Amino acid sequence: MMRVSLRQLRTFEAVARLKSFSRAAEEMHVTQPTVSKQIRLLHEEVGLPLLEQIGKKVFLTQAGEELYATCADWLDTWARFEQTIADLKGVKRGRLRIAAVTTTKYFMPRILGPFCAQYPGIDVALEVVNRDRLLERLGRNQDDVYIMGVPPEELDMECEPFMENPLVVLAPISHPLARRKRIPFADLANEPFLVRERGSGTRMTIEREFQERQAQLRIRMELGSNEAIKQAVAGGLGLALLSQSTLHPDPHREAVTVLDVQGFPIRRSWYVVRPRHKQMSVVARTFLDFLREHVRLLEPRH
């Protein structure tokens, strides 16, 4: 009978997931020798190597793959038990894992600050990634809550809208269209656009919009961040379609302006997404209740 400790499993799961002893030590707030010792004790107890380190890269052995496939569920179940016990004691504590697309960085701090202040016993881990990376994390069930603008249609998910996410057309202040009202959408087909990388929710929306209106989207440049796109728009490189939440309350301070285009802004929402059949942890439920009650903190300040 194997005598494996919860600490050893937590250490192994972190190393296997992060593919790094040093990053696992950083996440667990311990030293790297401590991580190495726990893995060595686990190897001795199992009787087979679970991890192989070649240079600076860490790989799972066949036995390691088998353990990793099951220990994540064990740890998740145990974490829910710990959180339930804390909740029964009237104490909200535990770890909340949130994955959110990059555009949410403009408003998520406004809700996480008050949330952490009200629940200091909850340790929040926020991963801000692009949409493709978020879907990868969702597929691996790495987080408790996922926040995005375009939920996946092909997956069995619960998608709860919690705030409007209007998309607007940006142009340089000096652009000729900036002085016009009720601009026909067809006029945009003559303009070059600056877009996010493929897989971005905003990129998918603009491509779908042009396709539905049977207009050609002229892409001048792909850029990896909303800030880079705004700078490029201000520099006169083209127009852009961005979430209104990315803008300063006075867009002119960023040397851009919102065009008055017919059919815009496009009305979308921000969603909380989670697997339909995943049992929600106490801390995740606490966060969602807090979000619903305090969504006014996230409303765009325009």
Secondary structure, DSSP 8 states (H G I E B T S, - for coil): -----HHHHHHHHHHHHHT-HHHHHHHHTS-HHHHHHHHHHHHHHHTS--EEEETTEEEE-HHHHHHHHHHHHHHHHHHHHHHHHHHHTT---EEEEEEEEGGGGGTHHHHHHHHHHH-TTEEEEEEEE-HHHHHHHHHTT--SEEEESS--SSS-EEEEEEEE--EEEEEETT-GGGG-SSB-GGGGGGSEEEE--TT-HHHHHHHHHHHHTT---EEEEE-SSHHHHHHHHHTTS-EEEEEGGGS-SSGGGGTEEE--BTT-SB--EEEEEEETT----HHHHHHHHHHHHTGGGGS---
